[in-house]
Amino acid sequence: MATLTPPRPPETVPAPGRGPGTPLRAVLAPVGLVMAAAAGGVALAPGYAAPAPVYAVLPLCALLSVAVTLAARARLSPLAGILVGLPLPLAGVVVCAARIPGQGTGVLGGTVEALLHSGARILTSAAPTPLNADTLTLPILATWLTGVASVLLWQGSRPALAVLPGLLALVGAVVLNGPVAPPGFPSIGLVAVAAVLLMAASSDVRTAARARAGSEDLRIEVDAPETQTLGRLGRILVTAVAAALAAAATVFGGPVLLASWEADPGDPREAVRPPLAPEAALNPLGYLAAWAAEPDDPLLTVRSEEPVDLRWVALAEFTGTTWLPEGGYRAAGEVLPDPVPPPPHATGVRAEISVGDDLPGGWAPVVGVPRRVGLQPLGYDAVSGTVVSADGGIAGARYEVAGDVADWRAAELADASVPADAVFDRYRELPPGAPPVLNDVAAAVAGQGSPYERAVLLSEYLRESHYFSAETPGGHGYANVADMLAPPGQQGGGGTSEQFASAFAMLARAAGLPSRVVVGFGSGHDGGDGVRTVRTGDALAWGEVYFNGAGWVPFSVTPGEEGEDEAEETSSAAAEAQTPEDGDEANSLEDDAAPSPPNRESTPLWPFLTVGGVLLAAVGAVPALRLARSRWRLRPGVPERRVLGAWRELRDHLRQRADAPKPGDTVGDTVALVQGLLPEEGREWARIDLRRLGGAVNRVGFAPGSGVSETEAAHIADGVRRQSRALRRTLGRGRRLAWWFDPRPLFWRAP
């Protein structure tokens, strides 16, 4: 039967974008906008040394941005809606300048400095990014503007684009983090869920708009027992299920699908020059000769559970007369980035260091590969592992340090190769003027064997053919090394670790091995209660060679002091660590894999097949369900039911084409609409099919019992199939191919 619905007063329908809207839209749209705006902040947070505050501040900023802009747009123009909310993020910057100041002086100066240079501070800092006003201002402002832009797009003529600002912010966060943060699958999941919520809310808006368009028309509704309506609760449940599936597929399926992808993200920080220049005027190697002559002057004290050796400065650039520190230093927080590659078989060690007044320069002694240094402000060079005090000299400083001390094993290094990349060329370069003895010794001692064997032979040559001499004058250039070195089989000259470390690095480069010099300190002298005093005589230098997968491997190259069998400059623990020797423990690991990503080759295949099967099933389920429903609607049976099924099928095709009839359109209006969309060819047959369908629908709706024959119902079903195919042929190729994969018709209410 048919029901006449009287016109509805227009004032009962809220205006678009100005009132509370429909209940579904009022809930889904703000949540989706907040999730989209917060996605970039959630992706950016792991790149900070202290991510917890970032996880709290940036999503809160997204929430306030969306809420304030929605409230402002209810009464103000778009420009006024943007301006009225800007004081809030600026107030947040002021609070950051007061609570976690950056390089600016005072609250006002810190705020201005953060606003002007926040982006530069992020790119010139070491990753993970230290948390302060300078590095947090840009994310706060970007998150706020992302929320504002999302709201404006949502309330504009293109609500589907409301997720775009959040997606752009997410891409920017991923690029800014580079390789230091984990993949942003949770953030991608937020964007996916936000897109589902906004599409659902947008659909609700279109429904309300159609209701407004027909609110003053006389509506005729046809009651059919078979009609099943989804209802508002059903749409909410469907939206929730779709959002949960999108989030699960992204957060859990993404890592499985990309587990074997070996992409290495670029680091935008590499394109920016570090702001802290190396202290080239001070050469730490130059102090070793004077310290060796007066070995009892205290330099610093170390409190730790076990004796520890300290690294001070790495020197990579050789000019022919001296070694200079590597690169520059980036501003860093207390937490330092993970080393690449990680030190093998590392043990975490903690120590408290108190520096005396006589330690020169700004370099901070650290334990192994530093992971956490309680010295602020500090600079860090990730390539060399060198830490400096950004305030100037290190003398008088007290700080805690935690680092990873590697356990180098000869069996794992025996077959390791050295890199051939151009970035390592500077570690193989010797400036012009090299003495011939370097090439002679390198060819005779390290002319064959694996790279590790050649490095071991060079260190043994220096230790066995030369002697330690504390009276050797300072100097480690070509002339000093040429005077000390002797052909293999002959007794060479004497020197301190200054000359021997320099000679080893030169010989290694002559043999084609990337090498550098490192200056540090031995464990010192026990003073009781776990406190050890490091004196000038504990300062030493050693050489390092880079091996693929293992990183920089140290070698002890200084012989024993004047006739002694072991060098007093290097503790026994350091000697074992710096020159790996074959032993029972090492031999037991001969079959271990060379340094490479663990379990990379043994990734099981079943997760990929499972996820791929689920995705294929989900994609294939949509056309299967739609085809099944179409056949069910047009199947032989009760003629009246078949006619109404054909009517619903035709209206669904119109709606999918975005040509849905207006709520107040009659059957004749709908038939005329279809005729206008069909091509000229075959329009006469279409007129016959549609006239027959329209007459049958009117009889079923307005004259129950008048009867529709089975033959007429069959002709109507065949005609709807023909006209549906004709409607699809009027679309572009892409829309035709995607026609049956569109899941929306499965959730539409029957007309």
Secondary structure in CASP SS format (residue, H / E / C, confidence):
PFRMAT SS
TARGET T0000
AUTHOR 0000-0000-0000
METHOD secondary structure of the structure
MODEL  1
M C 1.00
A E 1.00
T E 1.00
L E 1.00
T E 1.00
P C 1.00
P C 1.00
R C 1.00
P C 1.00
P H 1.00
E H 1.00
T H 1.00
V C 1.00
P C 1.00
A C 1.00
P C 1.00
G C 1.00
R C 1.00
G C 1.00
P C 1.00
G C 1.00
T C 1.00
P H 1.00
L H 1.00
R H 1.00
A H 1.00
V H 1.00
L H 1.00
A H 1.00
P H 1.00
V H 1.00
G H 1.00
L H 1.00
V H 1.00
M H 1.00
A H 1.00
A H 1.00
A H 1.00
A H 1.00
G H 1.00
G H 1.00
V H 1.00
A H 1.00
L H 1.00
A H 1.00
P H 1.00
G H 1.00
Y E 1.00
A C 1.00
A C 1.00
P H 1.00
A H 1.00
P H 1.00
V H 1.00
Y H 1.00
A H 1.00
V H 1.00
L H 1.00
P H 1.00
L H 1.00
C H 1.00
A H 1.00
L H 1.00
L H 1.00
S H 1.00
V H 1.00
A H 1.00
V H 1.00
T H 1.00
L H 1.00
A H 1.00
A H 1.00
R H 1.00
A C 1.00
R C 1.00
L C 1.00
S C 1.00
P H 1.00
L H 1.00
A H 1.00
G H 1.00
I H 1.00
L H 1.00
V H 1.00
G H 1.00
L C 1.00
P H 1.00
L H 1.00
P H 1.00
L H 1.00
A H 1.00
G H 1.00
V H 1.00
V H 1.00
V H 1.00
C H 1.00
A H 1.00
A H 1.00
R H 1.00
I C 1.00
P C 1.00
G C 1.00
Q C 1.00
G C 1.00
T C 1.00
G H 1.00
V H 1.00
L H 1.00
G H 1.00
G H 1.00
T H 1.00
V H 1.00
E H 1.00
A H 1.00
L H 1.00
L H 1.00
H H 1.00
S H 1.00
G H 1.00
A H 1.00
R H 1.00
I H 1.00
L H 1.00
T C 1.00
S E 1.00
A C 1.00
A C 1.00
P C 1.00
T E 1.00
P C 1.00
L C 1.00
N C 1.00
A H 1.00
D H 1.00
T H 1.00
L H 1.00
T H 1.00
L H 1.00
P H 1.00
I H 1.00
L H 1.00
A H 1.00
T H 1.00
W H 1.00
L H 1.00
T H 1.00
G H 1.00
V H 1.00
A H 1.00
S H 1.00
V H 1.00
L H 1.00
L H 1.00
W H 1.00
Q H 1.00
G C 1.00
S C 1.00
R C 1.00
P H 1.00
A H 1.00
L H 1.00
A H 1.00
V H 1.00
L H 1.00
P H 1.00
G H 1.00
L H 1.00
L H 1.00
A H 1.00
L H 1.00
V H 1.00
G H 1.00
A H 1.00
V H 1.00
V H 1.00
L H 1.00
N H 1.00
G H 1.00
P H 1.00
V H 1.00
A C 1.00
P C 1.00
P C 1.00
G C 1.00
F H 1.00
P H 1.00
S H 1.00
I H 1.00
G H 1.00
L H 1.00
V H 1.00
A H 1.00
V H 1.00
A H 1.00
A H 1.00
V H 1.00
L H 1.00
L H 1.00
M H 1.00
A H 1.00
A H 1.00
S H 1.00
S H 1.00
D H 1.00
V H 1.00
R H 1.00
T H 1.00
A H 1.00
A H 1.00
R H 1.00
A H 1.00
R H 1.00
A H 1.00
G C 1.00
S C 1.00
E C 1.00
D C 1.00
L C 1.00
R E 1.00
I E 1.00
E E 1.00
V E 1.00
D C 1.00
A C 1.00
P C 1.00
E C 1.00
T C 1.00
Q C 1.00
T C 1.00
L C 1.00
G H 1.00
R H 1.00
L H 1.00
G H 1.00
R H 1.00
I H 1.00
L H 1.00
V H 1.00
T H 1.00
A H 1.00
V H 1.00
A H 1.00
A H 1.00
A H 1.00
L H 1.00
A H 1.00
A H 1.00
A H 1.00
A H 1.00
T H 1.00
V H 1.00
F H 1.00
G H 1.00
G H 1.00
P H 1.00
V H 1.00
L H 1.00
L C 1.00
A C 1.00
S C 1.00
W C 1.00
E C 1.00
A C 1.00
D C 1.00
P C 1.00
G C 1.00
D C 1.00
P H 1.00
R H 1.00
E H 1.00
A H 1.00
V C 1.00
R C 1.00
P C 1.00
P C 1.00
L E 1.00
A C 1.00
P C 1.00
E C 1.00
A C 1.00
A C 1.00
L C 1.00
N C 1.00
P C 1.00
L H 1.00
G H 1.00
Y H 1.00
L H 1.00
A H 1.00
A H 1.00
W H 1.00
A H 1.00
A H 1.00
E C 1.00
P C 1.00
D C 1.00
D C 1.00
P E 1.00
L E 1.00
L E 1.00
T E 1.00
V E 1.00
R E 1.00
S C 1.00
E C 1.00
E C 1.00
P C 1.00
V C 1.00
D C 1.00
L E 1.00
R E 1.00
W E 1.00
V E 1.00
A E 1.00
L E 1.00
A E 1.00
E E 1.00
F E 1.00
T C 1.00
G C 1.00
T C 1.00
T C 1.00
W E 1.00
L E 1.00
P E 1.00
E C 1.00
G C 1.00
G C 1.00
Y E 1.00
R E 1.00
A E 1.00
A E 1.00
G C 1.00
E C 1.00
V E 1.00
L C 1.00
P C 1.00
D C 1.00
P C 1.00
V C 1.00
P C 1.00
P C 1.00
P C 1.00
P C 1.00
H C 1.00
A C 1.00
T E 1.00
G E 1.00
V E 1.00
R E 1.00
A E 1.00
E E 1.00
I E 1.00
S E 1.00
V E 1.00
G C 1.00
D C 1.00
D C 1.00
L C 1.00
P C 1.00
G C 1.00
G C 1.00
W E 1.00
A E 1.00
P C 1.00
V E 1.00
V E 1.00
G C 1.00
V E 1.00
P E 1.00
R E 1.00
R E 1.00
V E 1.00
G C 1.00
L C 1.00
Q C 1.00
P C 1.00
L E 1.00
G E 1.00
Y E 1.00
D E 1.00
A C 1.00
V C 1.00
S C 1.00
G C 1.00
T E 1.00
V E 1.00
V E 1.00
S E 1.00
A C 1.00
D C 1.00
G C 1.00
G C 1.00
I C 1.00
A C 1.00
G C 1.00
A C 1.00
R E 1.00
Y E 1.00
E E 1.00
V E 1.00
A E 1.00
G E 1.00
D E 1.00
V E 1.00
A C 1.00
D C 1.00
W C 1.00
R C 1.00
A H 1.00
A H 1.00
E H 1.00
L H 1.00
A C 1.00
D C 1.00
A C 1.00
S C 1.00
V C 1.00
P C 1.00
A C 1.00
D C 1.00
A H 1.00
V H 1.00
F H 1.00
D H 1.00
R H 1.00
Y H 1.00
R C 1.00
E C 1.00
L C 1.00
P C 1.00
P C 1.00
G C 1.00
A C 1.00
P C 1.00
P H 1.00
V H 1.00
L H 1.00
N H 1.00
D H 1.00
V H 1.00
A H 1.00
A H 1.00
A H 1.00
V H 1.00
A C 1.00
G C 1.00
Q C 1.00
G C 1.00
S C 1.00
P H 1.00
Y H 1.00
E H 1.00
R H 1.00
A H 1.00
V H 1.00
L H 1.00
L H 1.00
S H 1.00
E H 1.00
Y H 1.00
L H 1.00
R H 1.00
E H 1.00
S H 1.00
H C 1.00
Y E 1.00
F E 1.00
S C 1.00
A C 1.00
E C 1.00
T C 1.00
P C 1.00
G C 1.00
G C 1.00
H C 1.00
G C 1.00
Y H 1.00
A H 1.00
N H 1.00
V H 1.00
A H 1.00
D H 1.00
M H 1.00
L C 1.00
A C 1.00
P C 1.00
P C 1.00
G C 1.00
Q C 1.00
Q C 1.00
G C 1.00
G C 1.00
G E 1.00
G E 1.00
T C 1.00
S H 1.00
E H 1.00
Q H 1.00
F H 1.00
A H 1.00
S H 1.00
A H 1.00
F H 1.00
A H 1.00
M H 1.00
L H 1.00
A H 1.00
R H 1.00
A H 1.00
A C 1.00
G C 1.00
L C 1.00
P C 1.00
S E 1.00
R E 1.00
V E 1.00
V E 1.00
V E 1.00
G E 1.00
F E 1.00
G C 1.00
S C 1.00
G C 1.00
H E 1.00
D E 1.00
G C 1.00
G C 1.00
D C 1.00
G C 1.00
V E 1.00
R E 1.00
T E 1.00
V E 1.00
R E 1.00
T H 1.00
G H 1.00
D H 1.00
A E 1.00
L E 1.00
A E 1.00
W E 1.00
G E 1.00
E E 1.00
V E 1.00
Y E 1.00
F E 1.00
N C 1.00
G C 1.00
A C 1.00
G E 1.00
W E 1.00
V E 1.00
P E 1.00
F E 1.00
S C 1.00
V C 1.00
T C 1.00
P C 1.00
G C 1.00
E E 1.00
E C 1.00
G C 1.00
E C 1.00
D C 1.00
E C 1.00
A C 1.00
E C 1.00
E C 1.00
T C 1.00
S C 1.00
S H 1.00
A H 1.00
A H 1.00
A H 1.00
E H 1.00
A H 1.00
Q H 1.00
T C 1.00
P C 1.00
E C 1.00
D C 1.00
G C 1.00
D H 1.00
E H 1.00
A H 1.00
N H 1.00
S C 1.00
L C 1.00
E C 1.00
D C 1.00
D C 1.00
A C 1.00
A C 1.00
P C 1.00
S C 1.00
P C 1.00
P C 1.00
N C 1.00
R C 1.00
E C 1.00
S C 1.00
T C 1.00
P C 1.00
L C 1.00
W H 1.00
P H 1.00
F H 1.00
L H 1.00
T H 1.00
V H 1.00
G H 1.00
G H 1.00
V H 1.00
L H 1.00
L H 1.00
A H 1.00
A H 1.00
V H 1.00
G H 1.00
A H 1.00
V H 1.00
P H 1.00
A H 1.00
L H 1.00
R H 1.00
L H 1.00
A H 1.00
R H 1.00
S H 1.00
R H 1.00
W H 1.00
R H 1.00
L H 1.00
R C 1.00
P C 1.00
G C 1.00
V C 1.00
P H 1.00
E H 1.00
R H 1.00
R H 1.00
V H 1.00
L H 1.00
G H 1.00
A H 1.00
W H 1.00
R H 1.00
E H 1.00
L H 1.00
R H 1.00
D H 1.00
H H 1.00
L H 1.00
R H 1.00
Q H 1.00
R C 1.00
A C 1.00
D C 1.00
A C 1.00
P C 1.00
K C 1.00
P C 1.00
G C 1.00
D C 1.00
T C 1.00
V H 1.00
G H 1.00
D H 1.00
T H 1.00
V H 1.00
A H 1.00
L H 1.00
V H 1.00
Q H 1.00
G H 1.00
L H 1.00
L C 1.00
P C 1.00
E C 1.00
E C 1.00
G C 1.00
R H 1.00
E H 1.00
W H 1.00
A H 1.00
R H 1.00
I H 1.00
D H 1.00
L H 1.00
R H 1.00
R H 1.00
L H 1.00
G H 1.00
G H 1.00
A H 1.00
V H 1.00
N H 1.00
R H 1.00
V H 1.00
G H 1.00
F H 1.00
A C 1.00
P C 1.00
G C 1.00
S C 1.00
G C 1.00
V C 1.00
S C 1.00
E H 1.00
T H 1.00
E H 1.00
A H 1.00
A H 1.00
H H 1.00
I H 1.00
A H 1.00
D H 1.00
G H 1.00
V H 1.00
R H 1.00
R H 1.00
Q H 1.00
S H 1.00
R H 1.00
A H 1.00
L H 1.00
R H 1.00
R H 1.00
T C 1.00
L C 1.00
G C 1.00
R H 1.00
G H 1.00
R H 1.00
R H 1.00
L H 1.00
A C 1.00
W H 1.00
W H 1.00
F H 1.00
D C 1.00
P C 1.00
R H 1.00
P H 1.00
L H 1.00
F H 1.00
W C 1.00
R C 1.00
A C 1.00
P C 1.00
END
